[in-house]
Structures are given as C-alpha cells and as structure tokens.
C-alpha cells in the first residue's frame, strides 16, 4: 500500500470498511469508489481500510486501490505503510475454549489470523444457499454497473458466477486443523439457530466481544467474536495516537455492527444506505448505496474531494 504524507492542518483521516462499503457481494466495486479514494489521498488526506477481514483475505481489487494502512480482523491488527504496528492476538487458552464451545455445540466456524482464514469442515456446505444468492446478486450488480457505464457487465452467466464463487470459497480458506492457535485474533461463526448470537453473548460475554454478523442466512444466525476490548474503535485510537491526529480529524465509513465503535471514536461517522436502520441512526450522515456512488458521495459531502 503506497503511503501519501501531508502535514497540512486540514488533513483528515478516513477509516473505511470493505464489505458492504467498498465491496458489494464479495467482489463488485463501483468505479467511482476507486477514483474517490485515490482523489482523497491525492489531496493529502489519509485513507485506511478498517475491516473485519484478515489482512490476507483482503480482495486484490480492493488492495489495488491504494491505502495508507489497514486495520484488520476487527481491530486486532493494523498496518501502516505496510508495517505491522498493532497486534492483539487471542491467548491460546481462549482460542481453545472457543473451539471446544463450537464443536460441542455443533457450530460451524472460522478462525482468523493476520495472514489467513481457517474454516471448519462443514461451513461451506452450510453457507451453500448464501453463496448461490451471492452469485445471483453479483450477476445483477455487474449488469447494473454495466448499464450505468453503457457496457454489458462481464458477460458471465449465473452458472459461471456460481462456479467462481464456490471455487473462491474452496481456495480461500485453510482447514481449521491447520490453524496456528497462537496467532488467532478473531472467530466468526454460522449457526442454524436463530438465537445463536444471543446464546453466545450469554455464554461467552465474560471474556469475548460477541456481535451479529452480516451474512443473510435464512433461519439461522452468524456473528463475530473477538477478545473484549478488541474493536475497530480501539485500533483507530491507537493509530491516531501514533500519527498525532485528533479524533475530530477522523471519518469512519461503514455498514456493519463491527463499525459501531468506529462510529463512536471518529469525529464524523457515515453509514451506507444498506446498513441496518439502527446502525444508520448512530451515524452522523447516511450516504447512498455501495454501487450507487456511496463512498464517492460521502467524500464529496465532507469536502474531501
């Protein structure tokens, strides 16, 4: 990630989520998002990714946009100009406790390190309907962007897109048996119970920060689990301290429940149009949708481009 530096007093720093903010349905990016982020950096502002994803799980098209740094794994890690500057892994005993809890309850899960995501044996099958829906929506999104630009999407059929999504899922994750338990920072889970998140908050809330996830599973639930105190907001405070910047200079843009603490610490918070209504109510501003120039419109409204 190329670094852009400018000591100007009017400099702002933007922390921006990936899924549902930069990316729609896993891989589709509005061209205006790319140009807007690059334009903000060209004007001397700093732009950091701020995501629940592992660093090694950042889509290459997102990385290619160019950023000054990245907060990843929901605040457990952060890089600045390519250097790892924040590292908060889970104690091994806590990771082992989570694994026992998941396996005793028959819950499918992911474990995330800085470099990679590791999946339990049945999770891709459990998410099959979701992955099929993602492929269908991706086809619709590409058609939408193609029409907006006078083009015709990428020409791939729904079956082709489904095949690419399933192949991507198979290649993207390591087997959970290979996970380096001393390097895990975050877990995510997929439950076939509608009250899965509430149960985990009750059972694990003494040590862990449990929040709802954003995978639209019919009849089930999903969520994210970090150590208590490990959030995007906490990592943002660490980055601001390193850079000597005031929270008033910070802008947070996101759409998920793991963005709540980011909204709380940034001087200006912006929710995407597709965010949960309760999350939108927490934001200072609401912009348009991911593929309807949402990031571009937010940066314009804040006079960053």
N, C-alpha and C positions, 0 to 999 in steps of 0.2 A: 504494500500500500504506500503510495507516494505521499510524502509529507509536504504540506504547504504551511509556511510560517508567516505571520504578520503580527507585529506587536501593537497594532492600532487599538486605541482605546474603545473604538466602536466595534471591535471584533466580537463576534458571537460564536458559540459552540453548539452544534446541533447533534443530538443523540437520536438516532433513527432506527426503529425496529425493522426487521426484514419481512417476515411472513405476515401478509395482510396489510403491509405498509409499502414496502418496495416490491415484493413478490406477490402475485395472485396465483393461487392454486399451484404452488410449488416451483414454477419456473417462468411465469409470464411477467414481463416488466414493461410498463408504459415508457416509450421513448422519452417523453417529457421528464420522467423521473431522473433518467441518466443525465440529461442536459442540465436540469435544475441543480442537481448535486454538484456537478462539475462547475457550474457557474458560481455557486455559492463559495466554493473553495477558491475559484479564481479571484473572487472579490476579497479574499483574505480571511474568510470565516473557516473555522474548523468543523469537520463533519466526521462523527464517529458512528459506526454501527453499534447497535445496542440490542442484542438478541438473546433468545433462549437457546439458540443453536450452539453446538460445539464449533470451535474455530475451524476444525477440519471438515465440518458439514455445511459450510457456507457455500452457496451455489457459485460456481465460477463466473457466471454472468454478473452476479452482484459484486463479487470481489473486483472484477474488471472495471467497475465504475470508478474506483479510486477513492480511498478514505484516509484520514489521518490516523485512525486507530480503530479498535473494536473492543467493545465489552461483550463477552460471550458467556454461554452457559448460565444465563440469567443473573450475571453479576459475579460469578465465581472467578472468572479470568478477565484480564484486559491486556490489550497490546497497544503500544504507542509507537507509530512508525516502524512496526514490525518487531519491536522488542516487548517481551512479556514483562509487564510491570505490576500486575495484580494476579495473585494466585491463592485461592482459598478452596482447597480440596476437602472432601469429607474424611473424617477419621475412619480408618479401615473398619473399626468395630461398628460404626453407624452404617456403613455400606453393607456389611454382613447382616445387620439387623433388618435392613430394608429387603435384602434378598430373601431372607427367611420369611418375612411377612408376605412378600409377593408369592412365593412358592407355596407357603402353607395355605394361602387363600386362593390359589389357582388364578392369580392375576398376571397378565402378560405385561412386560415392561421393557424399558430401555435404560441403559446406564451410559452416561456421557463423561468422557474425559476431555481434555483440551483438544486432542487430535482426532478423536473418533467416537462414534456411537455404536453401542453393542446391544443386540436385540435378543430377547428370549425366544424360544423355539417357535411358538405359535403366533407371534404377534402380527406377522404379515398376513397370515390367513384370517386372523380376527379382523384386520383392517381392510379385507378384500373389498367390501362394498364401498368403503370410503375411497379406496384407491380407484375404483371404477368411476365413482362420481367425480373424482378429481380429474380423471382423463376426459370425461364428457365436458366438464366445465372448462378445462384447458382448451379443448377444441372451440368452444363458444367464445372464450376470451381471445383466442388468436383470430377468429373470424371478426370479432368486434374491433380489434386493433387494425386488422387488415382493411376493413371497411372504412375506418376513420382515416386511414392513410391512402385510400384508393387502391389497396392491394387485395390479396385474397388469402390471408393467413399464410401458413407454411405448406399447405397442400396435403397434409397428412390426414388420413381417415381417423375416425374414432377408434377403430381397432388398432391402428398403428400407434396412436397415442396411448391407449391402454397398455399395449405391449411395452412401450418405452417406460411408462410409469412403474409397471411391475418389475421390469428389469432393473430400473433405477433403485427400487426398494431392495431388491435382492443383492445388488452390488454395494449399496450404500452402508449397510450395517455389518459389523463383525458379530460373531457368535458370543453370547454373553459369557460362555465358559472361558473365553479368551480375555475377558476384561481385566485390566490392571487395577486391582481393588485399592491400591494405594494412590491412584491418580484420578479417582472418580469424583466429580463435583456436583452432579445432578442426576436425578432419575425422573423419568416420565412413565406413566402407566396408562393402560387401557383396560377398563373393567366392563364386564357385561351387566353390572348393576347400575341402576340409575342414581343410587345414593353412594357410589364409590368414593367420591371426593369427601363427602361429609363424614363417612366412616373413617377415612384415613386421617382427616383433621382431628377427629376424636382420639384415634388410636396412636397417632404419631406426633401430634402437635407439641408434645413436651420438648422435642429436640429438633423438629423439622418444620419448615415453612411449606405448607401444602396449599396449592391454589388450583382452580379449574384450568383445564387445557382448552384448546380451541378446535379439536377435531370433532366434526359433527357426526357423532355415532348414533344411529337410531337405537333407542332403548338402553344405551349404556352411558358410560361417563369416562372421562380421562382427565389427567391432571399432571402437574409438575411438582417435584419435591426437591428442595434444597435445604441446607442447614439453616436454622433460624438466624436471621441477621444477614444472610447472603441474598441480596436482591440487586436489581439493576440500579436502584436509587443509591444504595450503599457504595457500589462501584463508581457511580458518577461522582459522588462526593470525593472519593479517593483520587479520581482523575482531575477534578477541578483543583484540589489541593496541590497536586503535582504541577499543574500548569499555572498556578497562581491566579485562577479565574474565580469570579464571584458567581454564585448560583443564578443571580439576576441575568447574567450573560448567557445562560444555558436555555436551550429549546429542546423539548422532548416530543417526539412524534411517534405514535404507536396506536395499537388497536386491541391489545390483549390484556388479560388480568395480570400478567407479569410486568405490565407497564405502569401499574398503579404507583409504585414507589418512585419511578422515574418522573411521573407527573408531579408527585409531591415535592421533589427536590429541585426541579428545574423552574426557573423564573417564568417560563412560558410553556404551557403544555398544549399539544394539538392532537386530537383524536381523529382517526379516519372515519369516514361516513359509515363504514361497515362494522364499526365497533359496537359492542353491547351498549344498549341505552344507558345503563348505569355507569359504564366507563365514560361514555360521552359526556355525562353530566359532571364528571370530575374534571374535565378538561377546560382550559381557558377558551379554546377555539375548537371548532369542528370543521374539517376540510372535506373535500369531495372524495369519491371512491378511488381505489388503487389504480384502476385503469381509466379513470376519468380525471387524470391530471392532479390527483390529490396532493402528492408531495410538491409538485410544481406550484400549485395554487397556494399551499401553505407558506412556502418560502417567499412567494411574491407578496402575500398579505403581510408578512413580517418584515418586508423590505430587505430581505437578504439577497435577492437577485433583482 
